[in-house]
């Protein structure tokens, strides 16, 4: 799944679909940032980031915490992710 694939869920009238879109988008961004950090550490990125590994790692940690909260909320609200 890519961000583009979440568009219809984002536009849905029901909150559960929009909730899924939010979760999927965050999950996609976490994966991509994690992949980027792996390449950054290995020196295989095709560009040199402006931000340090520390800043990007802190961002990923926050995003992963947010994702965990969304997972917990999904269980409470019976949203099947």
Helices and strands as residue ranges (DSSP letters): G 3-6, H 7-11, H 15-42, H 53-76
